[in-house]
Amino acid sequence: MKTSVCTFLLLIVVGAGAHAADGPSGEAGVGVGYQPYDPSGSRYQTVPLPYFDVDWGDVSLDTDDGLTWSAFKVAGWSAGPFLNYLSGRNANGSLRGLRDVPDMAQVGGFVQYSPAEYWRVYAQLGQAVGGAGGQGGVLG
């Protein structure tokens, strides 16, 4: 599995160099979120939500999707691999008795249709790498 992650990262770096004619561009900001304090949802907290998005040709790094490479782009459709960070949790407080979940990465692929910059329809499917295993998917 470690070999496939290294190969994935190498392909993204090579793809970035081959497809990035312009320099990087992006944006950063911060918002406020009201979310559960822990997965039990017994209490809530207000937290700062940082946001950043950096695009360099067909490669993008942002707080929502992680590191993505749009390897194929045609008429509003794009597809390619992604690598994202998944935060873990400690089993203390109201989660006492459950096991700790370590930080890990998710490696997978995506397909999206985005005819305009302000909206998109997408699907992601990935495999957790690192602390725990498992597959996951997102439709949005």
trRosetta pair geometry for C-beta under 8 A, 3 or more apart (Angstrom, degrees):
i j d omega theta_ij theta_ji phi_ij phi_ji
1 4 5.8 -55 -154 34 38 110
1 5 6.6 37 150 -19 68 103
1 129 5.9 180 163 -132 122 106
2 5 5.7 -53 -151 35 36 111
2 6 6.4 35 152 -17 67 105
3 6 5.8 -55 -149 38 32 110
3 7 6.2 33 153 -19 66 107
4 7 5.5 -51 -144 38 33 114
4 8 6.2 41 153 -25 64 104
4 107 7.4 140 122 121 104 160
5 8 5.5 -51 -149 33 31 116
5 9 6.5 29 154 -16 64 104
5 83 7.8 97 -149 -118 87 126
5 105 7.2 89 -131 84 132 146
5 107 6.0 -129 -104 -66 82 153
5 129 5.8 151 -74 159 130 165
6 9 5.9 -54 -148 37 32 109
6 10 6.3 33 153 -20 65 107
7 10 5.6 -55 -147 37 31 113
7 11 6.4 33 154 -20 65 105
8 11 5.9 -57 -152 34 28 111
8 12 6.6 27 152 -18 63 105
8 81 5.9 -148 -152 161 103 154
8 83 6.5 131 132 -65 129 119
8 107 5.9 -122 -57 -150 178 127
9 12 5.7 -53 -151 34 34 112
9 13 6.5 31 154 -17 66 105
9 83 7.1 22 -82 -43 80 163
10 13 5.8 -56 -148 37 32 109
10 14 6.2 28 156 -14 67 108
11 14 5.8 -55 -142 42 30 108
11 15 5.9 31 157 -19 65 111
11 69 7.5 -153 121 49 90 166
11 81 7.1 67 93 32 128 147
12 15 5.6 -56 -143 41 27 112
12 16 6.2 33 155 -26 63 105
12 59 6.3 103 -175 -118 91 121
12 67 6.5 43 -164 150 160 120
12 69 4.9 -153 -122 -46 83 137
12 81 7.0 -109 -71 80 100 118
12 83 7.4 -78 -41 2 157 123
13 16 5.7 -50 -147 29 29 114
13 17 6.7 25 156 -15 61 104
14 17 6.0 -58 -154 37 31 108
14 18 6.3 23 154 -14 66 112
15 18 5.7 -62 -143 42 31 108
15 19 5.8 -2 170 6 70 118
15 58 6.6 -78 153 79 107 119
15 59 6.7 134 103 -63 99 107
15 69 5.1 67 96 -162 148 140
15 71 6.5 -67 -138 -102 149 83
16 19 6.6 -73 -134 50 20 90
16 20 5.3 12 175 -22 64 127
16 56 6.0 35 -157 102 107 116
16 57 6.3 146 -151 54 58 124
16 58 7.4 -144 -104 63 52 78
16 59 4.3 -12 -100 -18 100 149
16 69 7.2 -101 -60 -112 79 112
17 20 6.5 -52 -115 32 18 106
19 57 4.3 144 117 158 84 137
19 58 4.4 -17 125 12 149 115
19 59 7.4 134 74 -19 116 87
20 23 7.9 61 166 -109 107 20
20 24 7.9 -9 -160 -68 131 66
20 56 4.9 2 -124 154 134 87
20 57 3.2 -120 -93 -20 63 132
20 58 7.3 -120 -67 20 71 68
20 59 6.8 -39 -67 21 117 106
21 57 6.5 112 14 -97 58 108
22 25 7.3 -7 127 -20 122 109
22 56 7.9 -152 88 -152 74 56
22 57 6.8 157 46 -70 76 71
23 56 7.3 -53 169 -127 35 90
24 54 5.5 3 -176 -177 121 101
24 55 6.8 158 -154 83 68 41
24 56 4.2 -37 -95 -84 83 99
25 54 7.5 162 86 -153 30 58
25 55 5.6 -18 65 62 80 91
25 56 7.7 151 18 -81 58 53
26 52 6.6 33 161 179 129 82
26 53 5.2 -174 -153 98 93 58
26 54 3.7 -43 -71 -102 151 54
26 55 6.0 157 -79 12 80 66
27 51 7.9 -3 111 119 90 99
27 52 7.2 -172 95 -146 48 51
27 53 5.4 8 51 53 81 98
28 50 7.7 -17 -169 -175 91 90
28 51 6.7 161 -157 94 46 62
28 52 4.4 -5 -108 -105 85 87
28 53 7.7 -171 -75 23 49 60
29 50 7.7 161 93 -159 42 51
29 51 4.8 -8 64 62 82 106
29 52 7.7 165 22 -77 54 51
30 48 5.6 -15 -172 -173 116 105
30 49 6.6 145 -164 76 60 51
30 50 5.2 -29 -104 -104 84 56
30 51 6.8 -179 -85 17 31 79
31 48 7.5 141 77 -164 37 57
31 49 4.5 -25 67 65 86 108
31 51 6.6 37 -1 -15 101 120
32 46 6.2 -2 -177 -172 104 100
32 47 7.5 154 -157 79 58 36
32 48 6.5 -45 -102 -109 59 47
32 49 6.6 -179 -92 11 7 96
33 46 7.2 160 84 -153 44 52
33 47 5.2 -23 65 64 95 85
33 48 7.7 65 19 161 86 6
33 49 4.5 84 -23 -46 113 123
34 44 5.9 32 174 166 84 127
34 45 7.6 -171 -147 92 54 30
34 46 5.5 -23 -97 -97 73 71
35 44 6.5 174 95 -151 20 88
35 45 6.7 -27 66 61 66 72
35 47 6.3 -42 34 23 108 118
36 39 6.8 89 114 -105 140 19
36 40 7.4 -178 180 66 130 46
36 41 4.4 -67 -117 -103 136 61
36 42 7.9 83 -155 28 102 43
36 43 7.5 111 -154 82 64 39
36 44 5.8 -65 -101 -103 37 69
36 45 7.8 32 149 18 17 80
37 42 7.4 -56 48 65 110 73
37 43 4.7 7 5 86 132 87
37 44 6.2 -162 -29 -118 82 14
37 45 4.8 90 -89 -16 83 111
38 41 7.7 -111 80 -34 59 31
38 42 7.3 -2 56 30 98 92
38 43 8.0 43 20 51 84 79
38 89 7.4 114 -149 -160 87 133
38 93 6.4 -175 -47 90 161 129
38 94 5.6 158 69 58 146 113
38 95 5.8 -133 168 -33 137 112
39 89 6.7 -2 -18 -133 118 176
39 95 6.7 64 47 -88 100 124
40 94 4.7 -99 21 129 153 127
40 95 6.4 -155 -33 -71 110 76
41 44 7.9 9 -157 -70 61 80
42 94 5.5 -151 20 -139 140 164
50 63 6.6 172 103 -86 76 157
51 62 7.6 7 -172 -170 76 94
51 63 5.3 -122 -130 31 53 139
51 64 8.0 18 -137 -35 95 90
52 61 7.8 -6 112 113 101 86
52 62 6.3 -157 98 -133 56 62
52 63 5.9 99 39 -29 65 103
53 60 7.0 -13 -167 -169 82 103
53 61 7.6 166 -149 87 38 50
53 62 4.0 9 -108 -104 73 117
53 63 7.5 -82 -63 11 69 77
54 60 7.0 160 85 -154 51 54
54 61 4.9 -5 57 58 99 94
54 62 7.1 177 22 -70 57 69
55 59 7.3 152 -157 86 52 51
55 60 4.9 -16 -103 -103 75 85
56 59 5.0 -17 67 67 88 99
56 60 7.7 173 24 -81 61 41
58 69 5.9 54 124 -165 97 67
58 70 4.4 -122 -165 59 93 86
58 71 7.1 113 151 -76 141 29
58 73 7.0 -138 -119 -24 114 130
58 80 7.6 131 159 -50 112 166
59 67 7.3 -10 -171 -168 94 83
59 68 7.2 167 -152 88 50 50
59 69 5.2 -16 -100 -102 75 77
59 70 7.9 -145 -69 17 31 73
60 65 7.0 32 105 78 116 126
60 67 7.4 166 88 -149 51 40
60 68 4.9 -7 59 58 96 95
60 69 7.9 180 21 -79 69 34
60 70 7.5 48 -3 -19 108 99
61 66 7.2 -41 -141 163 63 36
61 67 5.1 -7 -102 -99 84 72
61 68 7.9 178 -78 21 40 65
62 65 5.6 44 64 39 100 84
62 66 7.4 -34 62 0 55 11
65 68 5.3 -15 133 -31 124 128
65 82 6.2 -87 167 -145 94 140
65 84 6.6 -104 167 -89 38 120
65 110 7.6 -7 -156 -58 123 164
65 124 7.8 -171 -137 -80 94 148
66 82 5.7 106 75 174 111 101
66 83 5.5 -132 143 96 130 48
66 84 3.0 -142 -32 -99 149 70
66 85 6.2 158 -109 4 112 67
66 106 7.5 -175 -18 62 163 93
67 82 6.5 154 85 -159 54 63
67 83 4.6 -7 60 59 107 93
67 84 7.2 -167 25 -73 65 51
68 80 6.4 110 178 87 83 113
68 81 7.4 -178 -145 97 57 46
68 82 4.4 -18 -99 -104 81 94
68 83 8.0 -171 -72 25 44 59
68 110 6.5 -28 -135 30 124 139
69 80 4.6 -124 93 157 67 142
69 81 5.7 13 45 56 102 80
69 82 7.6 -171 18 -81 64 51
70 73 5.3 46 149 -62 118 108
70 78 4.2 -30 -147 -172 113 129
70 79 7.3 91 -150 50 64 22
70 80 5.0 -161 -121 -1 21 139
71 79 6.6 -49 56 97 89 66
71 80 3.7 139 3 -106 88 104
71 81 7.0 52 -24 5 125 77
72 77 7.7 -22 120 119 95 93
72 78 6.5 160 88 -151 60 51
72 79 4.8 -4 56 53 109 90
72 80 6.5 172 19 -60 70 84
73 77 7.1 167 -149 89 42 56
73 78 4.6 -3 -101 -101 77 93
74 77 5.3 -13 67 60 75 101
74 78 7.9 155 21 -79 53 51
76 113 5.6 38 135 -163 101 73
76 114 5.8 -161 -168 70 79 42
76 115 4.1 -11 -124 -87 142 63
77 111 7.4 -14 -167 -171 93 87
77 112 7.4 163 -150 88 50 45
77 113 5.4 -23 -96 -101 69 74
78 111 7.6 172 91 -151 46 45
78 112 5.6 -10 60 60 87 89
78 114 7.1 -22 14 26 110 107
79 109 6.9 23 -178 176 89 104
79 110 6.6 -166 -141 95 56 55
79 111 4.6 -6 -101 -104 100 72
79 112 7.5 166 -79 18 55 61
80 109 6.8 -151 119 -146 22 80
80 110 6.6 -10 60 54 58 84
81 107 7.4 -7 -172 -172 106 80
81 108 7.1 170 -151 101 67 29
81 109 5.4 -52 -101 -97 52 70
81 110 7.8 112 -146 13 10 79
82 106 7.8 4 108 106 97 90
82 107 7.5 177 89 -148 55 41
82 108 5.9 -13 57 68 90 72
82 109 6.8 143 12 -114 83 19
82 110 5.4 46 -19 -15 126 115
82 124 6.6 -37 37 -138 145 118
82 126 7.0 -72 75 -84 101 125
83 105 6.1 -11 -170 -176 89 119
83 106 7.3 159 -155 80 42 53
83 107 5.5 -4 -106 -103 76 74
84 105 6.8 146 76 -163 41 67
84 106 4.7 -15 61 57 94 101
84 126 7.2 -45 31 -121 111 174
85 103 7.1 -13 -171 -173 93 105
85 105 6.2 -42 -102 -107 48 67
85 106 7.9 -124 -40 16 5 83
86 103 6.9 160 87 -160 61 57
86 104 5.0 -14 63 69 109 79
86 105 6.7 164 14 -110 89 14
86 106 5.5 81 -34 -28 117 103
86 128 6.7 -45 27 -124 155 101
87 103 5.8 -31 -136 -111 41 88
88 100 6.9 39 164 167 123 82
88 101 4.5 -167 -153 106 85 71
88 102 4.6 -74 -89 176 153 13
88 103 4.5 -95 -12 -53 103 49
88 104 7.0 92 -65 -8 96 79
88 131 6.3 27 -88 39 127 171
89 95 7.0 -12 141 99 122 177
89 100 7.1 -157 94 -152 55 59
89 101 5.1 30 40 47 78 103
90 95 7.5 137 106 75 52 132
90 100 5.5 -13 -127 -119 49 99
91 95 4.7 -117 -142 124 58 104
91 96 6.3 112 153 -110 81 29
91 97 7.0 -131 172 53 119 31
91 98 4.3 -153 -128 79 122 76
91 99 5.7 -154 -34 145 150 6
91 100 5.1 -114 0 -66 96 56
91 101 7.9 101 -46 -8 93 72
92 95 6.4 27 44 63 25 91
92 96 6.0 28 -145 -77 33 80
93 96 6.5 -174 67 -34 20 91
95 98 4.9 -61 175 36 88 122
101 131 6.6 112 179 126 57 140
101 132 6.4 -39 -148 -17 87 139
102 130 6.7 -131 105 139 112 104
102 131 3.0 -173 68 -110 107 145
102 132 7.1 154 45 -20 85 86
103 130 6.9 -54 111 142 57 150
103 131 6.5 123 65 -18 31 135
104 128 5.3 41 126 -173 142 97
104 129 6.2 168 180 78 100 43
104 130 3.3 -180 -131 68 84 124
104 131 4.4 -117 -63 26 110 91
104 132 6.2 -108 -38 34 158 71
105 128 7.4 144 82 -157 42 53
105 129 4.9 -24 70 64 93 98
105 130 5.4 111 16 -23 74 126
106 126 4.2 64 168 136 102 144
106 127 6.9 159 -155 74 65 31
106 128 5.6 -35 -98 -95 77 56
106 129 7.1 159 -99 14 23 81
106 136 6.6 -51 -136 49 136 121
107 126 5.9 157 79 -157 26 99
107 127 5.7 -26 65 60 81 85
107 129 5.5 26 1 -11 111 130
108 124 6.1 95 102 176 132 85
108 125 5.2 -156 -173 99 131 48
108 126 2.6 -112 -23 -95 137 71
108 127 6.0 144 -74 6 91 64
109 124 7.3 -178 95 -147 38 60
109 125 6.1 -5 58 58 78 85
109 126 7.5 167 17 -80 44 69
110 122 6.1 -1 -174 -174 109 112
110 123 6.7 166 -152 87 63 49
110 124 4.5 -21 -99 -99 92 79
110 125 7.8 167 -85 19 48 60
111 122 6.8 169 90 -151 48 65
111 123 5.3 1 55 54 91 95
112 120 5.2 9 180 178 120 120
112 121 6.6 162 -155 84 69 45
112 122 3.6 -17 -102 -101 99 96
112 123 7.4 -178 -77 22 61 54
113 120 6.7 160 82 -158 46 70
113 121 4.9 -4 55 57 96 96
113 122 7.5 -167 23 -74 56 57
114 117 7.4 54 163 -104 114 27
114 119 7.0 -179 -137 99 76 47
114 120 3.8 -23 -91 -104 101 99
114 121 7.6 -175 -69 25 60 56
114 122 7.8 5 -51 -61 100 100
116 119 5.9 35 70 37 99 83
120 140 7.9 40 99 106 87 93
121 140 7.3 -169 -147 103 46 49
122 138 7.6 13 107 107 96 97
122 139 7.5 180 93 -150 52 42
122 140 5.5 -5 57 63 87 86
123 137 7.1 -4 -174 -174 85 104
123 138 7.1 171 -151 87 43 57
123 139 5.3 -6 -105 -105 81 72
123 140 7.9 166 -81 23 41 63
124 137 6.2 172 90 -151 60 57
124 138 4.5 12 48 47 104 97
125 135 7.1 0 -175 -176 84 106
125 136 7.6 177 -149 93 47 43
125 137 4.6 -9 -103 -103 71 99
126 135 7.0 167 90 -154 41 64
126 136 5.7 -16 63 63 86 84
126 137 7.3 159 19 -84 65 50
127 133 7.6 -22 -176 -159 87 75
127 134 7.6 166 -153 90 56 34
127 135 5.6 -33 -99 -101 64 73
128 131 7.9 -59 161 61 116 71
128 132 5.8 -9 127 90 143 73
128 133 5.7 159 75 -152 103 25
128 134 4.8 24 19 55 126 77
128 135 7.5 -136 0 -77 81 24
128 136 6.9 66 -43 -4 95 110
